[in-house]
């Protein structure tokens, strides 16, 4: 079990992204692969682009994430050797919390699509809502990073 989101080297078909996500969430990798395929089909290829982005951003086990400047790369003379990245010991509570959050997310998306198909949101302009939601999530993630 991985406590860090990283690509899988053992459970991979193309790049190990789905296997890494499955290891992180402790679910079957086939479910994650089916989700990516369906997402790519129903979003006219956005799922494929998401997979490519994750392929670039998710590190292999034991490696530092891309686009992160280490002390040695920053010119710190004391940092001559770099220790390999190790995952912290598994925490079952954190794993269960991640799985629950992923489940809540899927249920919420499903409810929104169901209500939209029923016609509850006839007056809502989804062409404006979805970009605002994506921007809001990005701002939330950046704000959490700044607080640390």
C-alpha positions in Angstrom: 0.0 0.0 0.0 1.3 3.4 -0.9 0.7 6.5 1.3 2.0 8.7 -1.5 0.4 9.1 -4.9 2.9 7.6 -7.3 2.9 5.6 -10.4 3.0 1.8 -10.1 5.9 -0.2 -11.4 4.3 -3.6 -11.0 0.6 -3.0 -11.8 0.8 -1.1 -15.1 -0.5 -1.3 -18.6 0.8 1.9 -20.1 2.5 4.1 -17.6 1.3 2.8 -14.2 -1.0 5.8 -13.5 -4.1 3.8 -12.9 -2.2 1.2 -10.9 -0.7 3.9 -8.7 -4.1 5.5 -8.1 -5.6 2.1 -7.3 -2.8 1.4 -4.8 -3.3 4.8 -3.2 -7.0 4.3 -2.9 -6.7 0.6 -2.2 -9.2 -0.4 -4.9 -9.0 -2.7 -7.8 -6.9 -1.2 -10.7 -9.4 -2.5 -13.2 -12.1 -0.1 -11.7 -9.7 2.8 -12.1 -8.9 1.9 -15.7 -12.6 1.5 -16.6 -13.2 4.9 -15.0 -10.5 6.5 -17.1 -11.8 4.9 -20.3 -15.4 5.9 -19.6 -14.2 9.4 -18.7 -12.3 9.7 -21.9 -15.2 8.5 -24.0 -17.9 10.7 -22.3 -15.7 13.8 -22.2 -14.5 13.6 -25.8 -10.9 12.9 -24.8 -10.4 15.0 -21.7 -9.9 11.8 -19.7 -7.0 10.9 -22.0 -5.5 14.4 -21.5 -5.9 13.9 -17.7 -4.1 10.6 -17.9 -1.2 12.3 -19.8 -1.0 15.0 -17.2 -0.9 12.5 -14.4 1.7 10.5 -16.3 3.9 13.6 -16.2 3.1 14.7 -12.6 3.1 11.4 -10.7 6.6 10.3 -9.7 7.8 6.7 -9.8 8.3 5.1 -6.4 11.3 6.5 -4.5 11.7 9.5 -6.8 11.0 13.1 -6.1 8.0 14.7 -7.8 8.7 16.6 -11.0 9.0 20.4 -10.9 10.1 20.4 -7.2 13.4 22.1 -6.5 15.6 20.2 -4.1 18.2 21.7 -1.8 21.0 20.3 -4.0 19.5 21.8 -7.1 18.9 25.1 -5.3 22.7 25.5 -4.8 22.9 24.4 -1.2 26.5 23.2 -0.8 25.6 21.1 2.3 23.2 19.0 0.2 25.7 17.0 -1.8 23.8 13.7 -1.7 20.1 13.3 -1.8 18.4 10.6 0.2 15.8 8.6 -1.6 12.2 9.4 -1.0 10.5 6.9 1.3 6.8 6.6 2.0 5.8 7.1 5.7 4.4 4.0 7.4 0.8 3.0 6.4 -1.9 4.7 8.3 -5.2 2.8 8.0 -7.3 5.8 9.1 -5.8 8.0 6.4 -6.4 5.3 3.8 -10.0 4.9 4.9 -10.5 8.7 4.8 -9.1 8.9 1.3 -11.4 6.2 0.1 -14.4 7.8 1.7 -13.6 11.2 0.2 -13.2 9.6 -3.3 -16.6 7.9 -2.7 -18.3 11.1 -1.6 -16.9 12.9 -4.7 -18.2 10.2 -7.1 -21.6 10.3 -5.4 -21.8 14.1 -5.6 -20.9 14.1 -9.3 -23.5 11.4 -9.9 -26.2 13.3 -8.1 -25.4 16.5 -10.1 -25.6 14.6 -13.4 -28.8 12.8 -12.4 -30.5 16.1 -11.3 -29.3 17.7 -14.5 -30.7 14.9 -16.7 -34.0 15.1 -14.8 -34.2 18.8 -15.7 -33.7 20.4 -12.3 -31.0 22.7 -13.5 -32.7 24.1 -16.6 -31.9 27.7 -15.7 -28.3 27.0 -14.8 -25.7 27.8 -17.4 -23.3 24.9 -17.1 -20.9 26.5 -19.6 -20.1 29.1 -16.9 -20.5 26.9 -13.8 -17.9 24.2 -14.6 -15.0 26.6 -15.3 -15.8 28.4 -12.0 -15.8 25.1 -10.1 -12.4 24.2 -11.6 -11.0 27.6 -10.8 -12.4 27.4 -7.2 -10.8 24.0 -6.6 -7.5 25.3 -7.9 -7.7 28.4 -5.6 -8.6 26.1 -2.7 -5.6 23.8 -3.3 -3.3 26.8 -3.6 -4.7 28.4 -0.4 -4.1 25.1 1.5 -0.5 25.0 0.2 0.2 28.6 1.3 -1.1 27.9 4.8 1.4 25.1 5.3 
